[in-house]
Amino acid sequence: MMEKKPFCRRCLLEDMPDEAALAQSIRELIDLLPEEKRAPADMTAQRLAQCRACDRLQNGMCMLCGCYVELRAAKRMMKCPDLPGKW
């Protein structure tokens, strides 16, 4: 009998070994962003820390908007769909 994997909450793609290929694809998309559209690394890290603490993060996706949070957080002009002032 196959063991059922637990549902991942508050996980980014980079934290999920089974999603390594998808996480790599997201990193490649981020690398393709023009520098002026990419958020600085410290801003991205701060945003992702807030995403990790959010109840609406599931399997690397925001359950409010359906985005992969690692990609959304890397884009300078993007905002959190939950609370406008959050990030």
PABA-314094 format. One record per residue: residue number from 0; x, z, y of N, C-alpha, C in turn. Coordinates in Angstrom, 2 decimals. Layout:
N
NUM	X	Z	Y	X	Z	Y	X	Z	Y
...
***
This chain:
87
0	0.83	0.00	-1.18	0.00	0.00	0.00	0.88	0.00	1.24
1	0.53	-0.86	2.19	1.32	-1.00	3.41	1.02	0.16	4.38
2	2.08	0.76	4.92	1.92	1.86	5.85	1.49	1.33	7.22
3	0.48	1.94	7.79	-0.01	1.53	9.10	0.90	2.09	10.19
4	1.31	1.22	11.11	2.17	1.65	12.21	1.33	2.38	13.24
5	1.88	3.42	13.85	1.14	4.13	14.89	1.00	3.25	16.12
6	-0.11	3.42	16.83	-0.35	2.68	18.06	0.58	3.21	19.13
7	1.30	2.33	19.77	2.30	2.75	20.76	1.65	2.94	22.12
8	1.79	4.12	22.66	1.33	4.39	24.02	2.57	4.76	24.83
9	2.56	4.35	26.05	3.66	4.65	26.96	5.00	4.10	26.47
10	4.95	2.98	25.81	6.17	2.31	25.35	6.34	1.00	26.10
11	7.56	0.73	26.49	7.89	-0.58	27.02	8.32	-1.44	25.85
12	8.32	-2.73	26.05	8.74	-3.64	24.98	10.16	-3.33	24.53
13	11.02	-2.97	25.47	12.41	-2.68	25.13	12.54	-1.46	24.22
14	11.50	-0.63	24.14	11.51	0.57	23.30	10.95	0.32	21.90
15	10.44	-0.87	21.66	9.76	-1.15	20.40	10.57	-2.17	19.58
16	11.25	-1.70	18.52	12.09	-2.60	17.72	11.35	-3.82	17.17
17	10.09	-3.66	16.84	9.31	-4.78	16.29	9.02	-5.86	17.33
18	9.25	-5.55	18.58	8.96	-6.50	19.66	10.25	-7.01	20.33
19	11.35	-6.97	19.62	12.64	-7.36	20.19	12.64	-8.80	20.71
20	12.02	-9.72	19.97	12.00	-11.12	20.40	11.18	-11.29	21.68
21	10.05	-10.61	21.77	9.23	-10.68	22.97	9.94	-10.03	24.15
22	10.58	-8.89	23.91	11.33	-8.21	24.96	12.45	-9.12	25.49
23	13.12	-9.84	24.59	14.18	-10.78	25.00	13.59	-11.90	25.85
24	12.44	-12.41	25.47	11.78	-13.47	26.26	11.43	-12.98	27.66
25	10.95	-11.75	27.76	10.62	-11.17	29.07	11.89	-11.03	29.90
26	12.98	-10.56	29.29	14.26	-10.44	30.03	14.73	-11.80	30.53
27	14.56	-12.82	29.71	14.95	-14.17	30.12	14.10	-14.66	31.29
28	12.81	-14.37	31.28	11.95	-14.74	32.41	12.38	-14.02	33.68
29	12.71	-12.75	33.56	13.16	-11.98	34.71	14.46	-12.58	35.26
30	15.36	-12.96	34.38	16.63	-13.56	34.81	16.42	-14.89	35.54
31	15.33	-15.57	35.24	15.03	-16.85	35.89	14.40	-16.69	37.27
32	13.96	-15.48	37.60	13.36	-15.26	38.92	14.41	-15.48	40.01
33	14.04	-16.19	41.08	14.98	-16.32	42.20	15.31	-14.92	42.75
34	16.53	-14.75	43.18	17.00	-13.45	43.67	16.07	-12.85	44.73
35	15.57	-13.67	45.63	14.71	-13.16	46.71	13.34	-12.69	46.21
36	12.97	-13.08	45.00	11.69	-12.65	44.43	11.84	-11.50	43.43
37	13.08	-11.19	43.09	13.36	-10.14	42.12	13.53	-8.80	42.82
38	12.92	-7.77	42.26	13.09	-6.41	42.80	14.50	-5.92	42.46
39	15.08	-5.10	43.34	16.38	-4.50	43.01	16.27	-3.66	41.74
40	17.37	-3.51	41.02	17.37	-2.79	39.74	16.85	-1.36	39.87
41	17.22	-0.66	40.96	16.75	0.73	41.11	15.24	0.78	41.35
42	14.70	-0.19	42.07	13.26	-0.25	42.30	12.52	-0.54	40.98
43	13.06	-1.47	40.21	12.45	-1.80	38.92	12.45	-0.58	38.02
44	13.56	0.13	37.95	13.66	1.32	37.11	12.67	2.40	37.54
45	12.52	2.58	38.84	11.57	3.58	39.35	10.13	3.18	38.99
46	9.81	1.92	39.13	8.47	1.43	38.78	8.19	1.64	37.30
47	9.16	1.29	36.46	8.97	1.42	35.01	8.84	2.88	34.60
48	9.52	3.78	35.29	9.36	5.21	35.01	7.92	5.64	35.28
49	7.33	5.12	36.35	5.93	5.43	36.64	5.01	4.81	35.60
50	5.32	3.61	35.15	4.52	2.97	34.10	4.57	3.78	32.80
51	5.75	4.25	32.44	5.89	5.04	31.20	5.03	6.30	31.23
52	4.81	6.85	32.41	4.01	8.07	32.54	2.52	7.78	32.66
53	2.15	6.52	32.72	0.75	6.14	32.96	-0.04	6.05	31.65
54	-1.24	6.59	31.66	-2.12	6.53	30.49	-2.59	5.12	30.17
55	-2.45	4.22	31.09	-2.93	2.85	30.90	-1.88	1.91	30.32
56	-0.71	2.44	30.01	0.34	1.64	29.37	0.17	1.71	27.87
57	0.06	0.55	27.24	-0.07	0.48	25.79	0.69	-0.75	25.29
58	1.62	-0.51	24.38	2.40	-1.60	23.78	3.06	-2.48	24.83
59	3.57	-1.88	25.89	4.28	-2.65	26.91	3.38	-3.37	27.89
60	2.06	-3.19	27.74	1.11	-3.88	28.62	0.30	-2.90	29.45
61	-0.05	-3.32	30.64	-0.95	-2.57	31.50	-2.38	-2.91	31.06
62	-3.14	-1.91	30.71	-4.50	-2.15	30.25	-5.47	-2.45	31.40
63	-5.02	-2.31	32.63	-5.87	-2.68	33.78	-5.81	-4.17	34.06
64	-4.61	-4.73	34.02	-4.47	-6.14	34.42	-4.00	-7.04	33.27
65	-3.49	-6.45	32.18	-3.05	-7.25	31.05	-1.63	-7.78	31.14
66	-0.89	-7.36	32.16	0.48	-7.86	32.32	1.44	-7.08	31.43
67	2.60	-7.69	31.19	3.70	-6.95	30.60	4.38	-6.25	31.77
68	4.40	-4.93	31.74	4.84	-4.17	32.91	6.31	-4.43	33.26
69	7.13	-4.74	32.28	8.55	-5.01	32.58	8.70	-6.23	33.48
70	7.87	-7.22	33.28	7.92	-8.41	34.12	7.31	-8.13	35.49
71	6.18	-7.46	35.52	5.52	-7.15	36.78	6.42	-6.28	37.67
72	7.04	-5.27	37.07	7.89	-4.36	37.83	9.13	-5.06	38.39
73	9.56	-6.12	37.76	10.77	-6.84	38.20	10.51	-7.78	39.37
74	9.25	-8.03	39.68	8.91	-8.93	40.79	8.72	-8.12	42.06
75	9.52	-8.42	43.05	9.55	-7.67	44.31	8.17	-7.45	44.94
76	7.36	-8.46	45.03	6.11	-8.38	45.78	4.91	-7.87	44.96
77	5.11	-7.57	43.70	4.01	-7.10	42.87	3.69	-5.64	43.19
78	2.45	-5.27	42.94	1.98	-3.90	43.16	1.36	-3.37	41.87
79	1.27	-2.07	41.76	0.60	-1.44	40.64	-0.91	-1.68	40.80
80	-1.59	-2.16	39.75	-3.02	-2.42	39.86	-3.86	-1.14	39.85
81	-3.27	-0.01	39.50	-4.01	1.23	39.40	-4.20	1.87	40.78
82	-3.12	2.18	41.42	-3.17	2.79	42.75	-2.30	1.98	43.69
83	-2.89	1.41	44.72	-2.12	0.54	45.63	-0.84	1.16	46.17
84	-0.82	2.45	46.43	0.38	3.06	46.99	1.36	3.58	45.94
85	1.02	3.44	44.66	1.87	3.98	43.58	3.22	3.26	43.58
86	3.18	1.94	43.59	4.38	1.09	43.77	3.95	-0.30	44.09
***
